[in-house]
Amino acid sequence: MNLRKLLAGMIILVFLVAACSPPPPLRDATMLADDSLVTSDEGCSAPCWRGIIPGETAWRDALTIIEDDDSLQNMETRSEENSQAVVAEWQQLDGGACCQMVSLDGETVNLVFLRLAPNLTVGQLIARNGVPAYVLGTPISDDQAIINLVYPELKTIIYTFVAGITGMLSADSEIIGVLYVTPEDMELLLKTSNLNVWEGYETYQYYDEGEFEITPSVTLTPTASQ
């Protein structure tokens, strides 16, 4: 895994659909039941999750937090070939595999990805955190699509479900995932991605067919590890 390449291209769905054909249901009640996006206090609000903050928390400490959490189970770790990167994966107690955490250097957490049960809505998110700065759509199938909501100040990307490319984003749209990243990687994403500016609740097609207001200002140079 190359986190920077992943962020630059917004190819986050590798975590969600993992080359399945046909794609699995994006709304899955067995995923992580977590409402911290709308309930966490100032002591641990986005991009903090259960005391883990990308770019700040030591990898070893983050593993201990997950291992000691009685609501989580079956954590496994692996090293990435030809790099210092390490990945941890786990699941909710009696639930499906939902979550990943990555360190690029094996010392500090770089990202936390959570696939969520569809218990929270965009309306709840906005009531708590305000509107996102940017939007980007990702088509999945005829009846499933994702609208990515980007919160640069929170170093957070929210994944919301809409009913295919004709679907409408609304206050009732369900949140199905969240990605917390470091300040550096959020900055990199904004410099290397095509993004739409938030213009309110609209259809997937409204954002998909419009011109990108944010376009790449820098180009990443591939390296041997990419």
WOJO-V613942 format. One record per residue. RES is the residue in one small letter. PHI is phi in degrees with one decimal (* if undefined). PSI is psi in whole degrees, 0 to 359 (NA if undefined). Layout:
RES|PHI|PSI  RES|PHI|PSI
This chain:
m|*|135  n|-116.0|104  l|-59.1|318  r|-66.7|321  k|-65.2|320  l|-60.3|312  l|-67.2|318  a|-60.5|324  g|-95.6|359  m|55.8|35  i|-92.6|57  i|-76.8|342  l|-70.5|354  v|-56.0|330  f|-76.7|331  l|-90.2|316  v|-110.5|338  a|45.2|44  a|64.8|20  c|-74.7|145  s|-142.3|117  p|-70.5|162  p|-63.5|148  p|-72.1|164  p|-61.2|129  l|-73.9|330  r|-88.1|108  d|-135.5|113  a|-68.8|348  t|-85.0|355  m|-77.0|183  l|-63.7|125  a|-89.9|99  d|-144.5|125  d|-112.9|20  s|-64.5|339  l|-60.1|331  v|-118.2|358  t|-123.2|342  s|-62.4|142  d|-86.4|183  e|-64.9|343  g|-68.8|334  c|-158.9|74  s|-108.9|165  a|-48.6|134  p|-91.5|20  c|-82.2|136  w|-135.1|114  r|51.7|37  g|89.2|0  i|-102.7|126  i|-125.1|116  p|-56.6|135  g|89.3|348  e|-123.8|317  t|-79.2|132  a|-65.2|142  w|-56.9|315  r|-60.9|318  d|-66.8|321  a|-64.9|320  l|-61.5|320  t|-63.9|319  i|-59.4|315  i|-68.9|316  e|-61.9|326  d|-85.9|355  d|-85.4|114  d|-68.6|346  s|-88.1|357  l|-120.2|157  q|-154.6|170  n|55.3|45  m|-74.0|133  e|-129.0|147  t|-123.5|154  r|-149.6|154  s|-98.9|145  e|-86.1|139  e|-63.9|142  n|59.4|29  s|-157.0|173  q|-90.1|358  a|-67.1|143  v|-132.1|149  v|-128.3|138  a|-117.8|139  e|-131.1|144  w|-154.2|178  q|-140.2|164  q|-71.1|151  l|-55.7|123  d|62.0|24  g|-123.5|188  g|-89.3|167  a|-62.6|122  c|-126.6|339  c|-140.0|148  q|-140.5|152  m|-139.2|141  v|-131.1|139  s|-123.0|130  l|-79.0|333  d|-113.9|1  g|76.5|5  e|-115.1|320  t|-131.5|143  v|-67.4|134  n|-105.6|326  l|-151.2|154  v|-128.8|123  f|-115.5|129  l|-125.8|123  r|-91.6|120  l|-102.9|146  a|-64.5|146  p|-77.9|64  n|-103.9|344  l|-109.0|154  t|-117.9|163  v|-63.2|324  g|-59.4|317  q|-64.3|318  l|-60.3|312  i|-69.2|324  a|-61.4|327  r|-89.7|318  n|-115.1|0  g|80.9|179  v|-79.6|152  p|-70.0|161  a|-81.5|321  y|-136.0|160  v|-137.7|143  l|-149.9|133  g|-94.3|148  t|-132.5|112  p|-75.1|144  i|-120.2|307  s|-155.3|183  d|-58.9|328  d|-117.3|11  q|-138.7|134  a|-150.6|163  i|-122.4|135  i|-108.4|118  n|-87.4|127  l|-107.5|121  v|-105.2|124  y|-114.0|90  p|-59.3|319  e|-65.8|330  l|-91.3|357  k|53.2|45  t|-139.2|141  i|-120.7|130  i|-108.1|136  y|-105.6|122  t|-119.0|146  f|-90.4|135  v|-133.2|158  a|-81.7|72  g|78.4|183  i|-71.3|348  t|-95.4|0  g|-72.3|161  m|-113.8|131  l|-79.8|132  s|-142.5|177  a|-62.8|336  d|-90.6|357  s|-60.6|138  e|-86.4|142  i|-88.8|127  i|-118.4|359  g|-173.2|163  v|-149.4|143  l|-126.2|123  y|-106.0|132  v|-131.4|175  t|-78.1|160  p|-56.7|322  e|-64.9|319  d|-75.8|330  m|-65.5|317  e|-61.5|318  l|-63.2|318  l|-59.0|316  l|-67.1|332  k|-85.2|345  t|-123.7|11  s|-123.7|156  n|-91.8|124  l|-138.9|148  n|-94.7|144  v|-75.9|140  w|-58.8|127  e|-127.2|24  g|96.8|187  y|-72.0|115  e|-140.9|174  t|-75.0|161  y|-55.6|315  q|-63.4|327  y|-58.0|313  y|-76.1|323  d|-69.3|325  e|-92.1|350  g|-81.4|166  e|-76.5|144  f|-71.4|129  e|-81.1|332  i|-111.4|124  t|-126.8|159  p|-58.6|134  s|-102.3|345  v|-137.5|159  t|-119.9|130  l|-75.6|140  t|-95.2|120  p|-58.9|146  t|-121.2|174  a|-60.1|328  s|-76.6|346  q|-86.4|NA
